[in-house]
């Protein structure tokens, strides 16, 4: 399946010894090898922290929405009124976002075009 291929691609690109910056770069580079539409959410547990990655293909054909309310970040492929305000926005296409679950640090990297 496509999912298995992507998982194998990402697994082959990551290692426990990578810094968070290098790991983010590796995820972005691995995704640049995919030709087609995608949106993803990826959880990478590490011994000292966990990173959540999410993003969309460069053309943004697959929907991935983000909403923040009451200190909560929510991601979804469809808009759902969770807070009574429907404050969902589309994730910028061609970008891999990373959140460090321990520190709360958020970073982003563009997916290189191959």
VMD Tcl script that draws the C-alpha trace (Angstrom):
set ca {
  {0.00 0.00 0.00}
  {1.01 3.64 -0.36}
  {1.07 4.04 3.41}
  {3.59 1.22 3.82}
  {5.86 2.77 1.18}
  {5.77 6.17 2.91}
  {6.40 4.62 6.34}
  {9.41 2.72 4.99}
  {10.70 5.89 3.31}
  {10.46 7.85 6.56}
  {11.92 5.06 8.70}
  {14.91 4.83 6.38}
  {15.46 8.59 6.71}
  {15.33 8.91 10.51}
  {17.57 7.79 13.36}
  {17.37 8.20 17.14}
  {20.73 10.02 17.20}
  {19.50 12.89 14.98}
  {19.00 16.34 16.43}
  {15.48 17.74 16.19}
  {16.67 20.09 13.42}
  {18.24 17.24 11.40}
  {15.17 15.06 11.94}
  {12.90 17.83 10.64}
  {15.16 18.24 7.59}
  {15.11 14.46 6.98}
  {11.29 14.34 7.09}
  {11.09 17.24 4.61}
  {13.60 15.62 2.25}
  {11.89 12.23 2.42}
  {8.54 13.79 1.56}
  {10.09 15.57 -1.43}
  {10.49 12.12 -3.02}
  {6.71 11.61 -3.10}
  {5.07 12.55 -6.39}
  {1.38 12.98 -5.78}
  {-1.20 14.35 -3.43}
  {-0.89 13.88 0.32}
  {-1.60 15.29 3.73}
  {-0.04 13.70 6.80}
  {0.33 13.72 10.56}
  {3.37 11.86 11.91}
  {4.30 11.17 15.52}
  {8.01 10.45 16.17}
  {8.66 9.31 19.76}
  {12.22 9.81 21.03}
  {13.84 8.97 24.34}
  {13.79 12.59 25.56}
  {10.79 14.03 23.70}
  {8.20 13.39 21.01}
  {7.77 15.38 17.81}
  {4.56 15.76 15.85}
  {5.01 16.52 12.15}
  {2.20 17.53 9.82}
  {1.84 19.00 6.35}
  {0.53 18.81 2.82}
  {1.87 18.28 -0.69}
  {3.21 21.30 -2.58}
  {0.00 21.82 -4.55}
  {-2.22 21.47 -1.49}
  {-4.65 19.09 -3.13}
  {-5.35 17.18 0.09}
  {-7.00 19.10 2.88}
  {-5.35 19.53 6.28}
  {-6.84 22.06 8.66}
  {-5.60 23.48 11.96}
  {-7.51 25.10 14.80}
  {-6.36 26.44 18.15}
  {-8.77 26.91 21.00}
  {-8.42 26.86 24.79}
  {-4.69 26.05 24.46}
  {-5.38 23.01 22.26}
  {-4.06 22.45 18.75}
  {-6.40 20.38 16.60}
  {-5.67 18.94 13.14}
  {-8.31 17.55 10.81}
  {-9.02 16.81 7.16}
  {-12.53 18.27 7.56}
  {-13.86 21.32 9.38}
  {-15.64 20.43 12.61}
  {-17.05 23.05 14.97}
  {-15.27 22.10 18.21}
  {-15.20 25.49 19.93}
  {-18.38 27.10 18.67}
  {-16.36 29.42 16.42}
  {-15.27 27.13 13.55}
  {-11.84 28.80 13.50}
  {-10.21 26.30 11.13}
  {-7.55 27.35 8.61}
  {-5.83 25.35 5.88}
  {-2.22 24.33 6.50}
  {0.10 26.07 4.02}
  {0.91 23.64 1.15}
  {4.46 22.38 0.66}
  {5.47 22.87 4.29}
  {6.29 20.39 7.06}
  {5.39 21.72 10.48}
  {6.95 20.29 13.67}
  {5.84 20.59 17.28}
  {8.09 19.40 20.10}
  {5.66 17.94 22.64}
  {8.02 18.55 25.57}
  {8.99 22.18 24.96}
  {6.05 23.25 22.80}
  {8.49 24.68 20.24}
  {7.01 24.96 16.74}
  {9.10 25.04 13.58}
  {8.44 24.72 9.87}
  {10.42 23.72 6.79}
  {9.49 23.85 3.13}
  {9.42 20.58 1.21}
  {12.20 20.88 -1.41}
  {11.13 20.40 -5.01}
  {12.92 17.49 -6.66}
}
mol new
graphics top color blue
foreach p $ca { graphics top sphere $p radius 0.5 }
foreach p [lrange $ca 0 end-1] q [lrange $ca 1 end] { graphics top cylinder $p $q radius 0.2 }
display resetview
